[in-house]
Structure formats: structure tokens, C-alpha cells
Amino acid sequence: QVQLVESGGGLVQAGGSLRLSCVASGRTFSSGYVSWFRQAPGKESEFVAVVNLSTGSTDYADSVKGRFTISRDNAKNMVYLQMNGLKPEDTAVYYCAAGRNIIGRRYIYSDDYDYWGQGTQVTVSS
């Protein structure tokens, strides 16, 4: 019903910046949550950031607070993740996820999302 496509990943030196984009198509919506998760080889999927599509409220993992900013443009069906001060530890595949029926703070749990993008690789060199 909903398709998500991420873009904007690439190779950047430590301290640099990237902006990831997530565009939705199909049966899009302007309520619920859109989040970014990331997964490095051999590691568990990690919550990064979330935006409430209705209110614009955001939340972040402690590891990225002060460095990453998530935002949404509902008119364009897009969500962005501005990543500044990148560190080698940020290297991972970044996934966009969307869900309409997430309750409370369960937005940090990947299992509660209905739709996922294909991922975009972010590599940060030292």
C-alpha cells in the first residue's frame, strides 16, 4: 500500500554531513510516525530518529542527539534526516520506516512499523 525509497547515502569523512531523504508513494498518509533505523554488519537494528507526521514532534537516540535532525514535508510525502558531525560509528545501512498505528513510545521498536524502504548506505571514514 505504501512504498518508501531512501536516498542520499554515501561516503563522507568524519565530521562531515549528509542529508538522507525518504519519499513515500502509494497510499500515503499524514498521520502516524516515520522513523529512521540503521543496521551495521553483524549488529542489531538500531532506532535513530522519529517524527510524528501530524505534529512534527521528534525524538532521537541518545547516540545521535545534537548531531542529527529529522523533519518532514507532508506536502511532498518526504522525510529527511540531516546528519552532522558524522562519526565512523555512524556507518550503517539506514532505513526509513512508516507506521500509522504505533502506540505511545513504541516508535523505537522496528517490529511495530508497517512499511520499510530498501536502505541507503552511509560510510564514515576516519
C-alpha positions as CSV (number, residue, x, y, z in Angstrom):
1,Q,0.0,0.0,0.0
2,V,2.9,2.3,0.8
3,Q,6.3,2.3,-0.8
4,L,9.3,4.1,0.7
5,V,12.6,4.9,-1.1
6,E,15.7,6.3,0.7
7,S,18.4,8.2,-0.9
8,G,21.3,10.5,0.0
9,G,23.8,8.0,1.4
10,G,27.4,7.9,0.5
11,L,31.0,8.1,1.8
12,V,32.0,11.0,4.0
13,Q,34.9,11.8,6.3
14,A,34.5,12.0,10.0
15,G,33.0,15.4,11.0
16,G,31.2,15.7,7.7
17,S,27.5,15.9,6.9
18,L,24.9,14.1,4.8
19,R,21.2,14.5,4.3
20,L,19.1,11.4,3.8
21,S,15.7,11.6,2.1
22,C,12.8,9.2,2.3
23,V,10.0,9.6,-0.3
24,A,6.6,7.8,0.0
25,S,4.3,6.7,-2.7
26,G,1.1,4.8,-3.0
27,R,-1.5,5.1,-0.2
28,T,0.4,7.8,1.7
29,F,-0.8,9.4,4.9
30,S,-0.2,12.4,7.1
31,S,-0.6,10.9,10.5
32,G,1.4,8.3,12.3
33,Y,5.2,8.1,12.5
34,V,8.1,7.9,10.2
35,S,11.5,6.8,11.7
36,W,15.0,6.1,10.6
37,F,16.7,2.9,11.7
38,R,20.2,1.8,11.0
39,Q,22.0,-1.5,10.9
40,A,25.7,-2.2,10.7
41,P,27.0,-5.6,9.7
42,G,26.7,-8.1,12.5
43,K,24.7,-5.7,14.7
44,E,21.1,-5.3,15.7
45,S,18.8,-2.8,14.0
46,E,19.1,0.5,15.9
47,F,16.5,3.2,16.3
48,V,17.9,6.6,15.2
49,A,15.1,9.2,15.0
50,V,11.3,9.6,14.6
51,V,8.9,12.3,13.5
52,N,5.2,12.5,14.2
53,L,3.6,13.3,10.9
54,S,0.7,15.2,12.5
55,T,2.5,17.3,14.9
56,G,6.1,17.4,13.8
57,S,7.4,16.3,17.2
58,T,10.6,14.4,17.1
59,D,12.7,12.1,19.2
60,Y,16.2,10.7,18.9
61,A,18.5,8.0,20.0
62,D,21.0,9.3,22.6
63,S,23.8,8.4,20.3
64,V,22.7,11.0,17.7
65,K,21.2,13.8,19.8
66,G,22.6,17.1,18.9
67,R,24.0,15.8,15.6
68,F,21.0,14.5,13.6
69,T,17.8,16.3,12.8
70,I,14.7,14.6,11.4
71,S,12.0,16.6,9.6
72,R,9.0,16.0,7.4
73,D,7.4,17.7,4.4
74,N,3.9,16.2,4.2
75,A,3.0,18.0,1.0
76,K,5.9,16.3,-0.7
77,N,5.5,13.0,1.1
78,M,9.1,13.2,2.2
79,V,11.0,12.8,5.4
80,Y,14.6,13.9,5.8
81,L,17.5,13.1,8.2
82,Q,20.1,15.8,8.4
83,M,23.3,14.2,9.8
84,N,26.1,16.5,11.0
85,G,29.2,15.7,12.8
86,L,29.3,12.2,11.5
87,K,31.4,9.6,13.2
88,P,32.8,6.3,12.0
89,E,30.4,4.6,14.4
90,D,27.5,6.0,12.3
91,T,28.5,3.7,9.4
92,A,25.5,1.6,8.6
93,V,22.7,1.0,6.2
94,Y,19.9,3.5,7.0
95,Y,16.3,2.5,6.6
96,C,13.2,4.6,6.5
97,A,10.1,3.1,8.2
98,A,6.5,4.2,8.5
99,G,3.6,3.2,10.7
100,R,0.1,4.6,11.3
101,N,-0.9,2.6,14.4
102,I,2.1,2.9,16.7
103,I,1.1,3.4,20.4
104,G,3.0,5.7,22.7
105,R,6.7,5.4,22.6
106,R,6.7,2.1,20.8
107,Y,8.1,4.0,17.8
108,I,11.5,2.9,18.9
109,Y,10.7,-0.7,18.1
110,S,11.2,-1.8,14.5
111,D,8.6,-4.6,14.7
112,D,5.8,-2.0,15.1
113,Y,6.3,-0.5,11.6
114,D,4.4,-1.5,8.6
115,Y,6.5,-0.2,5.7
116,W,10.2,-0.1,5.0
117,G,12.5,1.3,2.4
118,Q,15.3,-0.6,0.7
119,G,18.0,1.2,2.7
120,T,20.9,3.5,1.8
121,Q,24.5,3.0,2.8
122,V,26.3,5.6,4.9
123,T,30.0,5.2,5.3
124,V,32.1,7.5,7.5
125,S,35.8,7.3,7.2
126,S,38.2,8.3,10.0
